[in-house]
């Protein structure tokens, strides 16, 4: 095995380490159809929107402002009102694709970093420590590294080599999902969530909120009054 490409750098004050070669990408352009008429990215858990929770974690994990992939100007305006305290860069879903691939395609065009860490906007417990651990699992040979859980592969909590994504996109059909992209990448590798260090709950890091019922359950668990 070659040297890992992720150079972990200490912050100036010796704080948490960050992934210096990675740009975080929050995929937030979806229509939230299973969540009802509201945009689930703006749903609140423990006083903070799901979107802001994810943005904050990716900032901490990578040490850089994340890219936030949105569908259109209307969606960007909604998110601006929430993220005004964060230095984020918006990208617009590429019209040649649908769903999360459209956001990842836009990010691959905009990012200068060697790697992207793509995350759904509806993952309230995404962990900076889990992201760093998974990032440190990458090797020089990988095009993508993703968590494998009891529910299968999780492409919305995964590292993608930027140039590998850009190279593969022209051959993907318009309706392709992220799992199709993972299948198409030549060197795509799963890392079992169960293999995370004992102190890390990787399975919880990928938990997503697709329905209001799931959100209510989490609020009950956390004792929210929302």
N, C-alpha and C positions, 0 to 999 in steps of 0.2 A: 504493500500500500504506500502511495506517495504521500508527501507532506500535505496536510489539510490546507485548503485555500483560505480558510477563515482565520485571519489574524485577529485575535482578541486583544483589544487595547484597553488598558486601564484609563479611567478618566483622570483628569488633572489632580483631583483630590483623592485618588485611590479608591473611588467608589465602584459601583457595579461596572463590569466589563461590557463592551458593546461590540457588535459585529460590524467591523469597519468597511467591509466590502459588500454590504447588503443595503438595499433600499426597501423599506416596508411598503406594502401596498394594501390598502383597505378597499376591498371590493364592495362598493355600496350602491351600485347602479340598478339593483334589482327592483322589481315591482311589488315585492312582499305579498304576493297573491294569497298565500296561505295564512297571512296575518290579518287579513281583512282590508278595510279601506285606508288604514294608517300605514305610514312607512315605519317598519319595525326598527330601522336604524335610530329613530327618534324616541323609541320607547325607553322609559326610565326604570332603572333598577338601582336601588339604594342611593337615590338622589342624582344619578348620573345617567345620561343616555348611553345606550349600547354603543353607538358610534364613538362617542368621546372616550369611553372605556378602552376600546380597541386602539384608537389613535394614541392615547397616552402610553399604552404598553409598547406599541411598536416604536414610538419615540425613544423609550427607555432601552429597548433591546438593541436598536441599531445606532442610536446616537445621532440620528438625522431626521428631519421632518419627513413623515410618510407621504406617499402619493395617495390621494383619495380618488378612486374611479367613480364617476357619476354618469348618469344617463343623459342629462341635459342641464340647461341653465336654471330651470325651475328647481330641480333637485339641488343644484349647487347653492342656490340662494337659501334654501331650507337649512342646509348643513352649515353654511357660513354663520348663521345666527347662533349655532351651537358651538362651533369650533373657532370663534373669534379670538380665543386666548391661545390658540395653537398655530404654529407656523407650518401649515400644510400646503401642498401643491395639488391642485385638482387636475385630473386628466379626464377626457370624455371617452366613453365607451366607443370602441371602433365599430362603425356601422357594418363592416363586413362579417361580424360575428354577433352571436346572441349570448345573453347570460354572462356568467363570470369570465368566460374567455374573452369577451369584448373588452372588459376592464383590464385584464392581464395583457392583452395585446397593446392597448394604449400605454400601459406602464412600461412595457418592453421597448417601446419607441421613445419614451420620455426619459428613462433612467440611464445614467452614466455608469452606475455601479455594475459589477460583474454578476451579481446575484439579486434576485427579488425574493422577498418573503411575502407571499400572498396570504391574506387572512380575510375571512368573512366579517362583515360589519356587525354580525349578530352573535358573536362569540364573547359573552361578557366576562368569562373567566380565563381568557387567553393569558398566558403567563410569560413574562419576559424571561424568566429563568428557563422555562421549557423551550422557548424560542432559541435562546442561546445554546442550550444543550443540543437541540436538534441541528442547529447550525454547525456545531462543532463535530457533528457526525459526517459532514460532507467530506468527500475526497476529490482529488483532481479529476477523477474519471466520471464524476456524476453530472448528469444534466438536470436532475431533479431529485429531491429527497423529501419524503413525506411520512407522516405518522400513519401507522396501521393500527387500528383499534379493533375491538370485538365487533364493531359494525362495519368493518372493512376499511379501505383506503380513505384518507381524508385529504383531498386535494385543495381544500380551502384553509389548510394549515400546513403550508409546504414551501420549500425553497425551490426556486426555478433559476437555472442559469440563463441570464438574459439573452445571450446570443443564440442559445439552443432554442428558446421559445421563438425568437424572431425567425430562425431558419425553418422551423416546422410549421408556422402559421399558414404559409401559402398553400400547403397541402391539406389543411383541415377543412371540412365542410362547414358551412355557415352555422348550422345548428349544433356543432360539436360542443360537448361539455369538457370540463377540466379533466375528467377521468379519461376521455378520449385523447386529450393532449398528453397525459401521462403515458398512456399506452403507445403513443406515437413517438415519444422521445426515446432515443436509442439506449440511453443509460439512465434509467429511472429506478430508484431504489427505495423500498420501504424500510422504515425503522419502527419496530414494535413499541407501542406506548408502554407496554409492560416492562420494557427494558430500561426505562428511565430510572435515574437514581432514586433511591427510596424517598428522598425529601420532595420529589417533584411528582405532581399529579397530572401526568400528560393527558390522561383520558378526560379529565375535567377541563383542560385547556382547550379542547376541541369541541366542547359542548356548545351547541347553537340553539338559538331561539327562533323556531320557525312558526310557532303558533302562539296565540294569546294564552292558551291553556298552559303551555310550557312556561311562559312568563309568570303567570299566576302561581304556578308551583314553585318557581324560584323565589318569588316574593314571599311566599309562605315560609320557605326554608330559611330565608334571611331575616324574617320578621319585619319586612317592609310594611309601611302603612299606605303605600301608593294604591 
